[in-house]
Amino acid sequence: MRGIRWNTLIRVLVGIAQVGLGLLMVWLCRRFIDVTIRTGTPQEVSLMILWLILTVLGGVVLRQLYYYMTITANTRQTNSLRLEAFSRLFDRQLFTERNLHSGDVSSRLSKDVEVVGDVSTSVLPRMLVMLVQLLGAFFLMYSMDQRLAWMLLILTPLAIIFGKLIARPLRKMTLEIRDKESRIQMQVQEGVEHNAVLRSLGSEQWVTDRLDDTQDSLMGWVKRRARFTVATRVVLASCFGLGYLLAFVWGGLQLRAGAITFGVMTSFLQLVSQIQNPILTLLNMVPQLIHSTASIDRLDEILQQVPEKEGGTAAESVSQPVAGIRVENLSFCYASGDQPVFSGFSHDFRPGSKTALMGPTGVGKTTLFRLMLALIKPDAGRLTLYNAMREKPVSPDTRPEFVFVPQGNTLMSGTVRFNLQLAKPAATDEELRAVLHTAAADFVFELPEGLDTELGERGIGLSEGQAQRVAIARGLLRPGSILLLDEISASLDEATERELYTRLFAAFPERTMIFITHRPTVSALCDETVRL
């Protein structure tokens, strides 16, 4: 409820005012029928009609105010929840056994956030208002007929017990439904992302059938929960429908016996509705609350993930003017029981050196970059960032010391400028022009809109080689003194590759560079080659 507490308090007060007007309407109707119509003067009749009109209009105004405040609170709350969960994604440990699928995360940040937002901004305040309405209507009816009031309220404890009995199976079914929805999101997302690959494999129909099977499973659980919910609502609605019939028959018998007036009879029927409707509404909200607990658990799994940082202050920069990185007796394995990626590996990447990191696929080249960036932690050994002035163990705080350019196309939808500014939001056009030139990406200024040319998802609109060079330029905007470059020329022709490395070495002769590469031409340009 953080951020919307005042809004919620005001809405509860507005809702209570609505309840007060509703009860006032009951009292005015009774007095209008039993007193004003019979004995009132024309002026009193007119005044009573005016009061009735003002009560109705007041209720209309309060309902719309409540609606407006609920909509704004819901939007604010869902935005806040989504933003908090999204920000935690950048503070969690990566490449662990408990990593969530991106499609599952998308489902949680959309559907689960909406469910939790709706419950916290709409359901809970409304429940408080319904409780006030229930108590107010009960006491007003109690003042008219004690026995009828108790007869209507006696069903409430039974309904609460019934609600607790249905909570556990309903929550279990909701968790299953949320899981199936996440799986559907995963399959759709991967199908869109790997559309061309799936077509080339001829597996379009197979993955479509797989999605259909998952959707059939979802439909089965939805029908099961719907049948369960319908059955419980039939039982509850029948009980309260009979309660309304009881009030009607009781009032008719009392009216026949002369024990009550027509005004009291009218009030009975109105108050029965004002007692039963809150009870039915509260009971119908129970499934929503149960559904929300499943969504809360799923969001909490994101919010409570162990952060990669364990507190402390940011590290001092050691890159004055340039840093190296020393690896000593490094051992690492992704999961217990797996083959170790490193076992006692050591090497000193000296300040200002240019090193080619070579070896077959899967030998651990990219893993070494992840360890340097502190995206994962070694099982044993140490990595130390150093220069002539000081040294510092590698940690998330030393990440700004590195410039990392991953393999392949890593661009996002948006303009070329936006993609570059991801590395440095305040970068000037001169800075952008300089890094684009260094990355042999001057072609950007020949595009229709130059830096403001719109790109599609994963840089659609550029070739693979062009997208790779823009990604290199983006990385070069970072201020770190150690460049980690992963197959940065894999999509380039020989001439462009040669031009890229010529410009790169000329622009940053003093920086430490580590290249993951399979090309002998690249390793020949480096000071040394490390084979894993």
Buried (B, 14 or more C-beta within 10 A) or exposed (E): EEEBEEBBEBBBEBBBBBBBBBBBBBBBBBBBBBBBBEEBEEEBEEEBEEBBEEBEEBBEBBBEBBEEBBEEBBEBBBEBBBEBBEEBBEEBBEEEEEEBBBBBBBBBBBBBBBBBBBBBBBBBBBBBBBBBBBBBBBEBBBEBBEEBBEBBBEBBEEBBEBBEEBBEEBBBBBBBBBBBBBBBBBBBBBBEBBEEEBEEEEBEEEBEEBBEEBBEBBEEBBEBBEEBBEEBBEEBBEBBEEBBEBBBEBBEEBBEEEEBBEBBBBBBBBBBBBBBBBBBBBBBBBBBBBBBBBBBEBBEBBEEBEEBEEEEEEBEBBBEEBBBBBBBEBBBBBEEEEEBBBBEBEBBBBBBBBBBBBEEEEBBBBBBBBBBBBBBEBBBBEBBBBBEEEBBEBBBBBBBBBBBBBBBBBBEBBBBBBBBBBBBEEBEEEBBBBBBBBBBBEBBBEBEEBBEBBBEEBBEBBEBBBBBBBBBBBBBBBEBBBBBBBBBBBBBEEEBBBEBBEBBBEBBEEBBBBBBBBBEEBBEBBEEBBEB
